[in-house]
Amino acid sequence: MLGLLITLIIAIVIGMIGSAIAPGGMPGGILGAMLAGLVGAWIGHGLFGSVGPVIADFAIIPAIIGAAIFVFLLTLISRGLRSAT
């Protein structure tokens, strides 16, 4: 149970850092940051592997880069949907 809590806290921190890097920002507050952190860790691991320090099974540097990519892609999609209507 404690491991899950630590994982979620690290995901929130990674998501907030990734959201601060990417233009537009992640909507949804803490839940959006958590989603960006979890998906960003998955994207970053797929692109870069486990490079750099690892905390709570997250490779920090690839996770932050992946979260920034995820937030940037969501921003592009939401702008495209707004302009299409």
C-alpha positions as CSV (number, residue, x, y, z in Angstrom):
1,M,0.0,0.0,0.0
2,L,2.8,2.4,0.9
3,G,4.5,1.5,-2.4
4,L,1.4,2.5,-4.4
5,L,1.2,5.8,-2.5
6,I,4.9,6.6,-3.2
7,T,4.4,5.7,-6.9
8,L,1.4,8.1,-7.2
9,I,3.3,10.9,-5.4
10,I,6.3,10.5,-7.7
11,A,3.9,10.4,-10.7
12,I,2.3,13.7,-9.6
13,V,5.7,15.4,-9.2
14,I,6.9,14.2,-12.6
15,G,3.6,15.3,-14.2
16,M,3.8,18.7,-12.7
17,I,7.4,19.1,-13.9
18,G,6.5,17.9,-17.4
19,S,3.5,20.2,-17.4
20,A,5.7,23.2,-16.5
21,I,8.1,22.4,-19.3
22,A,5.5,21.9,-22.1
23,P,3.6,24.9,-23.4
24,G,-0.1,24.9,-22.6
25,G,0.0,23.0,-19.3
26,M,-1.9,19.9,-18.3
27,P,-5.6,20.5,-17.3
28,G,-7.1,18.6,-14.4
29,G,-4.9,19.7,-11.5
30,I,-3.4,16.9,-9.4
31,L,-5.2,14.1,-11.2
32,G,-4.1,15.5,-14.6
33,A,-0.5,15.7,-13.3
34,M,-0.7,12.1,-12.1
35,L,-2.0,11.0,-15.4
36,A,0.7,12.9,-17.2
37,G,3.3,11.4,-14.9
38,L,2.2,7.8,-15.4
39,V,1.7,8.1,-19.2
40,G,4.9,10.1,-19.5
41,A,6.9,7.5,-17.6
42,W,5.6,4.9,-20.1
43,I,6.4,7.1,-23.1
44,G,9.8,8.0,-21.8
45,H,10.7,4.4,-21.0
46,G,9.7,3.4,-24.5
47,L,11.8,6.1,-26.1
48,F,14.8,6.3,-23.9
49,G,14.8,3.3,-21.6
50,S,16.0,3.5,-18.0
51,V,18.5,6.3,-18.3
52,G,19.4,8.3,-15.2
53,P,18.3,8.0,-11.6
54,V,15.4,5.6,-10.7
55,I,13.0,6.5,-7.9
56,A,10.0,4.3,-7.1
57,D,10.5,2.4,-10.4
58,F,10.4,5.6,-12.4
59,A,13.5,6.5,-14.5
60,I,13.2,10.2,-13.7
61,I,14.7,11.9,-16.7
62,P,12.9,9.9,-19.4
63,A,9.7,10.2,-17.4
64,I,9.9,14.0,-17.3
65,I,10.6,14.1,-21.0
66,G,7.8,11.7,-21.7
67,A,5.4,13.7,-19.6
68,A,6.3,16.9,-21.4
69,I,5.7,15.2,-24.7
70,F,2.4,13.9,-23.5
71,V,1.3,17.3,-22.3
72,F,2.4,18.9,-25.6
73,L,0.5,16.3,-27.6
74,L,-2.7,16.8,-25.5
75,T,-2.3,20.6,-26.0
76,L,-2.1,20.1,-29.8
77,I,-5.1,17.8,-29.9
78,S,-7.2,20.1,-27.7
79,R,-6.4,23.2,-29.9
80,G,-7.2,21.2,-33.0
81,L,-10.6,20.1,-31.6
82,R,-11.4,23.7,-30.5
83,S,-10.6,25.1,-34.0
84,A,-12.6,22.4,-35.7
85,T,-15.8,23.4,-34.0
